[in-house]
Amino acid sequence: MENNNSSRKTTKKEERDEILGRALSKTIKSDAIADQCPPLEDLSAFIDGTLDEQRRDTIMGHLSHCDKCYEVVSMAREMVEEEKKQKLIAKSWYYAPIAIAAAAVLAIVFKFVIQTPTHTHRYPPLRS
């Protein structure tokens, strides 16, 4: 079953790559004529993943032959990834005080409830 899923994913990936390749070649041909860099707003939207498919393909084609724009997008993506990592690290330390407090409460409960000797009072038998 697992091999079937992986071959299906490979097939979908190959199909997607083929479609993307065709779109890029069309875009490269059309961009070679215009050869204008897209506005920075479009590059920003491309990085955020908010462009429609046609505009995204156009920008991908432009990035394939424009070193300047490719460098801008690469640097911006690296910065976004670094920011995500920093947020993740900061978020992971957010819960540390709660874990420490919970451990302290458990230690106190263990000390006073479990280790406290219970007093058993033995009363003398009642005489009637």
MODELLER restraints for C-alpha pairs under 7 A, 6 or more apart:
rsr = mdl.restraints
at = mdl.atoms
rsr.add(forms.Gaussian(group=physical.xy_distance, feature=features.Distance(at['CA:23:A'], at['CA:57:A']), mean=6.45, stdev=0.5))
rsr.add(forms.Gaussian(group=physical.xy_distance, feature=features.Distance(at['CA:24:A'], at['CA:57:A']), mean=6.38, stdev=0.5))
rsr.add(forms.Gaussian(group=physical.xy_distance, feature=features.Distance(at['CA:24:A'], at['CA:60:A']), mean=6.79, stdev=0.5))
rsr.add(forms.Gaussian(group=physical.xy_distance, feature=features.Distance(at['CA:24:A'], at['CA:61:A']), mean=4.89, stdev=0.5))
rsr.add(forms.Gaussian(group=physical.xy_distance, feature=features.Distance(at['CA:27:A'], at['CA:57:A']), mean=6.95, stdev=0.5))
rsr.add(forms.Gaussian(group=physical.xy_distance, feature=features.Distance(at['CA:27:A'], at['CA:58:A']), mean=5.33, stdev=0.5))
rsr.add(forms.Gaussian(group=physical.xy_distance, feature=features.Distance(at['CA:27:A'], at['CA:61:A']), mean=5.10, stdev=0.5))
rsr.add(forms.Gaussian(group=physical.xy_distance, feature=features.Distance(at['CA:28:A'], at['CA:61:A']), mean=4.95, stdev=0.5))
rsr.add(forms.Gaussian(group=physical.xy_distance, feature=features.Distance(at['CA:28:A'], at['CA:62:A']), mean=6.38, stdev=0.5))
rsr.add(forms.Gaussian(group=physical.xy_distance, feature=features.Distance(at['CA:31:A'], at['CA:62:A']), mean=6.38, stdev=0.5))
rsr.add(forms.Gaussian(group=physical.xy_distance, feature=features.Distance(at['CA:43:A'], at['CA:73:A']), mean=6.89, stdev=0.5))
rsr.add(forms.Gaussian(group=physical.xy_distance, feature=features.Distance(at['CA:45:A'], at['CA:51:A']), mean=5.78, stdev=0.5))
rsr.add(forms.Gaussian(group=physical.xy_distance, feature=features.Distance(at['CA:46:A'], at['CA:56:A']), mean=6.35, stdev=0.5))
rsr.add(forms.Gaussian(group=physical.xy_distance, feature=features.Distance(at['CA:47:A'], at['CA:73:A']), mean=6.84, stdev=0.5))
rsr.add(forms.Gaussian(group=physical.xy_distance, feature=features.Distance(at['CA:47:A'], at['CA:77:A']), mean=6.58, stdev=0.5))
rsr.add(forms.Gaussian(group=physical.xy_distance, feature=features.Distance(at['CA:63:A'], at['CA:69:A']), mean=6.02, stdev=0.5))
rsr.add(forms.Gaussian(group=physical.xy_distance, feature=features.Distance(at['CA:63:A'], at['CA:70:A']), mean=5.01, stdev=0.5))
